[in-house]
Amino acid sequence: MLKDNQVRYVDGMKAAGNDVELAVFAGKEHGFFSRDPWSETSGEVVRVVGRFMGRDAADSTGVGALELNPKHPTLSKARGQWLGLEGERPEAGETSQDVCEGRDGMRNDSGEDESGVASVVTPRPQESVGFIGLGNMGAHMARNLVRAGYRVSVHDINEVAMKKFSDDGIPTKRSPLEVSESSDVVITMLPSSAHVLDVYSGRNGLLGNGGRLGPWLYIDSSTVDPHTSRKISMDMSRCSLNEKKGYAEKPMMMDAPVSGGVPAAEAGTLTFMVGGLEETYIAAKPLLLAMGKKLIYCGGAGNGSAAKLCNNMAMAISMLGVSEAFALGQNLGIKASTLTDIFNCSSARCWSSDTYNPVPGVMAGVPSSRNYDGGFTSKLMAKDLDLAMASASGVGFKCPVGSEALEIYRKLCDEGCEFKDFSCAFRHFYTGKDEK
């Protein structure tokens, strides 16, 4: 586990304006890396900023000796910001090269730097990432990894989706197993639990090759039930690495569903809800931050998936409540735009009102302004609510409001709105009117 003072040290660096995060190193060492990779003129990517070299040293702080990487520009901000902690620190007039004792952070083929210190346990741009699932979300996520400098290959059952990548020179693979055989890290973004089980455990799946795997890290960002996530994680725990990596003893698995929708996927500002081992979460941070802006660790395997279902259930209920209130207001003679102004500065304020308003004509740039096309479909909302209700039933918990929301979205799907954005409930269930 990380020492409290190590966490406090890096938190202090962030508070001082340094864009850094904690990192886990091979063995028991820890340190901090830059969230945004920096390239020298030569094109070399530098992420590691510093290492807590003496993590287990018997000092009063638990920080121990600290080594800084003189190649990273964050060092110029880091020097002098030691927050009063004891342990090795630069003396007056000492250069960053003196601090690092000539170590320059250059990597050799063994995954160690030239000083013999094992490399950081984080996905780096020189690693290959396989991405499976190139739908509305996955395609943008994969392209953001390419932009961040990762070597990406992709797979999807949709040949048209794959061609868009191959036309841009991005390698495509014929099966999940082929992705696994050529990747250090694999990310999946799939429509349902059944798809996830098939991609991981089915014929030519990721867990093929007799349980001896090439990638050291697997991340499933699909919205699935917690049971599926935990099953895949359990199956993964029985596997071994085909070739031992410098940063992993066994393959690691995380469930990391996302929130933010297609706009956030395209902009690289997704929120990730992560379940799995904490050290796996810390190791994956740089990779996730190439696709997202906010990372939330939710606990053990399946907890990320559980959090996503709770979030989407609340989102559905909120959208229905706001739509019902707007429709009632119209029937009572109040314009939806007037109610929106009231809601957004009062106790009714919520995302469904101030960011994703369901009334056509009230807000530009949202699905309600374009006949509910695009966005998050009613079909997907019904699927997520169904998963949430099944998960609730599995633990003996009753969700009367969630169950009613599921019935409403099932009805919308039955009446031809399955591919309309879920905010269409305002018009097609509550018969609300467009704002003139």
Buried (B, 14 or more C-beta within 10 A) or exposed (E): EBBEBBBBBBEBBBEEEBBBBBBBBBEEBBBBBBBEBBEEEEEEBBBBBBBBBBBEBEBEBBBBBBBBBBBBEBBEBBBEEBBEBEBBBBEEEEEBEEBBEEBEBEBEEEBBBEEEBBBBBBBBBEBBBBBBBBBBBBBBBBBBBBEBBBBBBBBBEEEEBBEBBEEEEBBBBEBBBBBBBBBBBBBBBBBBBEBBBBBBBBEBBBBBBEEEBBBBBBBBBBBBBBBBBBBBBEBBEEBEBBEEBBBBEBBBBBBBBBBBBBBBBBEBBBBBBBBBBBBBBBBBBBBBBBBBBBBEBBBBBBBBBBBBBBBBBBBBBBBBBBBBBBBEBBEEEBBBBEBBEBBBEEEBEBEBBBEBBBBBBBBEEBBBBEEBEBBBBBBBBBBBBBBBBEBBEEEEEEBEBBBEBBEBBBBBBEEEBBBBBBBBBBBBBBEBBEBE
